[in-house]
Amino acid sequence: MIINDDIEREGLYKASQIVAVTLKKMIEFAKIGMTTKELDDYGKLILESYGAQSAPFSTYEFPGWTCISINHEMAHGIPSHNKVLKEGDLINIDVSASLNGFYSDNGASFVLGRDINNQQKLVDTSIYALHEAISHIKEGVKISEVGRIIEKIAKSSGYKVIENLGGHGIGRKLHEEPDCILNYYDKYEQRRFKKNMVVAIETFLATNSTLVNTEPDGWTLIGNKGGFCVQHEHTIIVTSDKPIILTERSNIE
């Protein structure tokens, strides 16, 4: 969406604070031996305490309140009593929610406990790529610049980007224009960021895969060549100078 007034700006800010705090608290709450369903239920309690609604549940009837993906799962992992968190798991939590008709989206991947699978570098690379991409966004910049930066950073660190996922517009709905803010450079992408545009910028990095496929459960996205996967995401407002990171309270760093 394009923000038209202070009421819309404040509405987006409040929704984003809730999403960011929920993500931060869920990361802190995650423990070895816990199930992803327990972690998701905790997220639900936080959202409800603020009067917010889970966006994937209300918009798409997703079978959970948040998306929790583990190791080789890229995104949209379904919370389950059968998925128990283990030492060294690479966990992704993606929280999106609405409050009073305004939507925001925030995600992060992290290593639980000791890094026995040696994936902290992948996490750090994704975080760096996210912040670098966001720092270059302002009115008039081509949307393809996001993909150019993320792809360059990923490849220089020995990683791959997922080519069939990307960031998106957000605001009055969970997914809006501009869609497909890709993680690789597309020379045919001529769209540009506009002032007061609200977008969710996402990184999708992997050790082996370049595409994702949908599992038989209809939701979980898995890399086409296996390996570990990470995602990080902030919702921002585009300005004529530095973008405003609405979800910065999640402290993705």
C-alpha positions in Angstrom: 0.0 0.0 0.0 0.9 3.6 -0.3 0.5 5.5 3.0 -1.8 8.5 2.6 -2.0 10.0 6.1 -0.9 9.8 9.7 -3.7 7.5 10.7 -2.5 4.9 8.2 1.1 5.4 9.3 0.1 4.9 13.0 -2.0 1.9 12.2 0.9 0.2 10.4 3.3 1.1 13.2 1.1 -0.5 15.9 0.6 -3.7 13.9 4.3 -3.9 13.3 5.2 -3.4 16.9 3.0 -6.3 17.8 4.5 -8.6 15.1 8.1 -7.6 16.1 7.6 -8.2 19.8 5.9 -11.5 19.1 8.8 -12.7 17.0 11.4 -11.6 19.5 9.5 -13.3 22.4 9.1 -16.5 20.4 12.8 -16.7 19.7 13.6 -16.2 23.3 11.0 -18.8 24.3 12.2 -21.6 22.0 13.9 -24.4 23.9 15.4 -27.8 23.1 12.7 -30.5 23.7 9.8 -28.2 22.9 7.5 -28.9 20.0 6.9 -26.4 17.3 3.2 -26.5 18.3 4.0 -25.4 21.8 6.1 -22.5 20.4 3.3 -21.6 18.0 0.7 -21.6 20.8 2.9 -19.2 22.7 2.9 -16.9 19.7 -0.8 -17.1 19.5 -1.1 -16.0 23.2 1.1 -13.0 22.5 -0.9 -11.9 19.4 -4.2 -12.3 21.2 -3.0 -10.3 24.2 -2.6 -7.4 21.9 -5.9 -7.9 20.1 -4.1 -8.9 16.9 -5.1 -11.7 14.4 -2.8 -14.2 12.8 -2.6 -13.2 9.1 -1.8 -16.6 7.6 -4.7 -18.2 9.6 -7.3 -15.5 8.9 -6.2 -14.9 5.3 -5.4 -18.4 4.0 -6.7 -20.7 6.7 -3.1 -21.8 7.4 -3.1 -24.6 10.1 -1.2 -22.6 12.6 -0.8 -19.1 14.0 2.8 -18.6 12.8 5.0 -20.4 10.3 7.8 -22.4 11.9 10.2 -24.1 9.5 13.2 -26.3 10.5 16.5 -26.9 8.9 15.8 -27.9 5.2 12.3 -26.3 5.3 12.4 -22.9 3.6 9.0 -21.5 4.6 5.4 -22.1 5.7 6.3 -25.0 8.1 3.2 -26.2 9.9 3.5 -26.2 13.7 3.2 -29.7 15.0 3.2 -31.8 18.2 5.4 -34.2 16.3 8.2 -31.7 15.6 10.5 -31.5 18.6 13.2 -28.9 18.6 16.7 -30.3 18.9 20.2 -29.0 19.7 21.6 -27.2 16.7 18.3 -27.0 14.7 18.1 -24.1 12.3 14.7 -22.6 13.1 12.8 -20.0 11.1 9.8 -18.2 12.7 7.7 -16.1 10.4 5.1 -13.9 12.2 2.5 -11.9 10.2 -0.6 -10.4 11.8 -3.2 -7.7 11.5 -4.5 -5.1 13.8 -7.5 -2.9 13.0 -7.2 -3.7 9.3 -3.4 -3.1 9.1 -0.9 -5.9 8.3 2.7 -6.4 9.1 5.3 -9.2 8.5 8.5 -10.2 10.3 10.7 -13.3 10.1 14.0 -14.6 11.4 16.1 -17.7 11.4 18.4 -18.7 14.2 20.4 -21.7 15.5 19.0 -23.3 18.6 21.7 -24.0 21.2 25.1 -25.1 20.0 25.9 -24.7 16.3 26.6 -28.4 15.8 25.6 -28.2 12.1 27.8 -25.2 11.4 25.1 -23.0 10.0 25.6 -19.7 12.0 27.5 -18.3 9.0 24.4 -18.9 6.8 22.3 -17.0 9.3 24.7 -14.1 9.6 25.0 -13.8 5.8 21.2 -13.7 5.5 20.9 -11.0 8.1 23.7 -8.9 6.5 22.0 -9.3 3.1 18.7 -8.1 4.5 20.1 -5.0 6.1 22.3 -4.1 3.1 19.3 -4.5 0.7 17.1 -2.3 2.9 19.7 0.4 3.3 19.7 0.9 -0.5 15.9 1.3 -0.8 14.4 4.7 -1.3 12.0 6.5 -3.7 13.0 5.9 -7.3 15.3 2.9 -6.8 14.6 -0.1 -9.0 13.1 -3.0 -7.2 15.6 -5.2 -8.9 18.3 -3.6 -6.8 17.1 -5.7 -3.8 17.8 -8.9 -5.7 21.1 -7.7 -7.0 22.4 -7.0 -3.5 21.1 -10.2 -1.9 22.4 -12.4 -4.7 25.8 -10.8 -4.6 26.2 -11.2 -0.9 24.9 -14.8 -0.9 27.2 -15.9 -3.7 30.2 -14.2 -2.3 29.7 -16.3 0.9 29.2 -19.5 -1.0 25.4 -19.7 -0.7 22.5 -19.7 -3.1 19.3 -17.7 -3.3 15.8 -19.2 -3.8 14.6 -17.9 -7.1 10.8 -18.6 -6.8 10.2 -16.8 -3.5 10.5 -13.1 -2.7 9.3 -10.1 -0.7 6.0 -8.3 -1.3 3.9 -5.3 -0.7 1.8 -5.2 2.4 -0.5 -2.9 4.4 -4.2 -3.4 4.0 -3.7 -7.0 3.1 -0.9 -9.5 3.8 0.2 -9.7 0.2 -0.1 -6.6 -2.1 1.7 -5.0 -5.0 4.5 -4.9 -5.6 4.7 -8.7 -5.6 7.8 -10.8 -6.4 10.6 -8.7 -4.9 13.1 -11.3 -5.9 16.4 -12.4 -4.3 18.3 -12.3 -7.6 18.9 -9.7 -10.2 16.3 -9.5 -13.0 17.4 -7.2 -15.7 13.8 -7.1 -17.0 12.4 -5.8 -13.7 11.7 -2.1 -14.4 9.4 -1.3 -11.4 10.7 1.3 -8.9 10.0 1.9 -5.2 7.6 4.8 -4.5 7.6 7.1 -1.6 5.4 5.9 1.3 5.1 2.5 -0.2 5.0 -0.3 2.4 6.9 -3.5 1.6 8.1 -6.6 3.3 11.7 -7.3 2.3 12.8 -10.9 2.6 15.9 -12.9 2.1 15.7 -16.6 1.1 19.2 -18.2 1.2 20.2 -21.9 1.1 23.3 -24.0 1.1 22.2 -26.3 -1.8 18.9 -25.3 -3.4 17.8 -22.6 -5.8 14.1 -23.4 -6.0 11.4 -24.6 -3.5 8.7 -27.2 -4.0 5.6 -27.7 -1.9 5.3 -30.8 0.3 2.3 -33.1 0.2 0.8 -31.2 3.2 0.1 -28.4 0.8 2.0 -25.7 2.7 5.6 -26.6 3.7 8.2 -25.4 1.1 11.3 -27.6 0.7 14.5 -26.8 -1.2 14.7 -28.7 -4.5 18.3 -29.9 -3.8 18.1 -30.2 0.0 20.5 -28.5 2.4 19.8 -25.9 5.0 17.6 -22.8 4.4 17.2 -19.4 6.1 14.8 -16.5 5.8 14.9 -13.0 7.4 12.3 -10.3 6.9 11.4 -6.7 7.9 8.4 -4.6 7.0 9.5 -1.1 5.9 8.2 2.2 4.7 9.9 3.7 1.6 10.9 7.3 1.9 13.0 9.8 -0.1 15.9 8.9 2.1 16.5 6.1 4.6 13.6 3.6 4.8 11.7 3.3 8.1 12.0 -0.2 9.5 8.6 -0.8 11.2 9.5 -4.2 12.7 13.0 -3.3 14.0 12.0 -4.1 17.6 12.5 -7.8 16.7 16.2 -7.0 16.8 17.3 -9.1 13.8 21.1 -8.7 14.1 
